[in-house]
Amino acid sequence: MGEFFEALLSFCGVCGLVFAVVYAYRSIFVAVGLFKTKVFAKTERMHKYAVLIPARNEETVIGNLLDSIKGQDYPAELVSVFVVADNCDDKTAQIARSKGAICYERFDNEHRTKGFALKFLFENIERDFGIRSFDGYFIFDSDNLLNRDYISRMNEAFDSGEKIITSYRNTKNFDDSIISSSYALHWMRSSRTEHRARSVMNIPTRIQGTFISDEEVKKIRKESGFERQEIDIPVIGKDVGDVAEFGGLLGYAPIMPVNEFDCTAFISRKGRIPAPIHSFKN
């Protein structure tokens, strides 16, 4: 029996060493992300942007986001705000319009996810303004808030040639509850030890919000139905297991089956799903 445990410990040691070697590069990301950030050059060029906000029954928070957008130090005439009130039965649409946003209302009980709402919003923008009317697009959730220089800093990144940009984000109410703390730690780890480090080292990172250029919007709309948020995009004419070729920054990805179950029962137990768990729901 002693020899068995010695062999088992040796095996575990070897496995641990292999994993340590394989994931050693992560320690470099952590070191770089904690102490360095990429700074883009100042620019005199001011691009024209559209802000897209999908919202469902967000009357309690959407006004705060719209106020933070209105308070940007970027020229207001170069920023247009679009809200899609998606299957709302509250005052989301009225509040959005009162704050100066262009609001479209959508009612479709069969297709209620964020991706469908964004697809609807893009279609309306194309019809009423034209996708090419804007150089780039920001996508925000209704409970987001922006630093006063947010769009200015993003404009510098865009003007330097970046096409799809993931910005730094964190949680304001870190110590409110275990849920808010979970979100805060998740975003801090993601932003500092992954996105920031990869940006400094000029290595591609994951798409996770919140800015996309007109060029990439057209590419996505041409190649897919844009039926899911972020990079989970069902592609028309493809089946599970097929590969979707987007080209450019989006590359290619296999078509994944969508989980038909939802989180209603879990959420009903008096709490929201922490971010690390929430990210695995599909």
C-alpha positions, 0 to 999 in steps of 0.5 A: 500500500505504501508503494501505491501511495508513493507512486500516486504522489509521484504521478500527481507531482508530475501532473502538477509540474506539467500544468505549472509549465503549461500555465507559466505564461499566466504569471507573465500576464499577471505581472504585466497587467498589474504594473503596466497599461497601454497608452494610446497617442493623443489625437486631434481626429474626432470620430462619429460614434453611436451608443447602443443600449439594449434594455428590458425593464431598466427604468431604475438604472438607465437614466444614470447611464444616459446621464454619464454619456451626456456628461462626457468630455467628448463633443456631444454632436459626434455621439448618438445614443440608441436604446432598444426597449426590449419587451418592456412593461415599465417606463424604460422607453419614456425615460430614454426619450426624456434623456435625449436618446433615440428609442425603438420599442420591440415586442417579441416574446419568442425571441427575448435575448440581448442578441435579438434586441441588438439585431433589431436595433441595427436593422432600425439604424440601417433603415433610418440612418445607415450603418455607415453614418457612424465610424464606430459603435459602443454597446452598453448594458443599462446599469453601466456607468462611464468615466467622464473621459471614457469616449475620448480614451476609446477614440484614441484607441480607435484612431490608432487603428484598433477595430474591436476594443474591450475596455476596462470595467469594474464594479462600484459596489464592491462591498455590498454583498458576496454577489457584488464582490464576486462580480468585482473580483471577476472583472478585476482579474479579467481586466488586469491579468488578461485584457490589459496584459494582452494589450500591452504585449500586442496579443489578441484577447477575448471580445467582451464588450463594448466597442466595435467599428463600422467595418466589423459591424458590416462583416458580422451582419454579412456573415451572421444573424447576430442572434447572440451577444458577444461572440456567441453568434449563430450563423445562418445556414450552418449546423452544430459542429460546422465552422464559421469563417469570419476572417479578420479579427474575428477569425473562425469558430465552431458552431455550438449548441445552445443550452435550452435551460435557463436560470429562473429557478436558481435566481428565484432563490433570492440572489443573482448568479455570480459572474464566474458562474453566470459566464458558463450558463450557455 
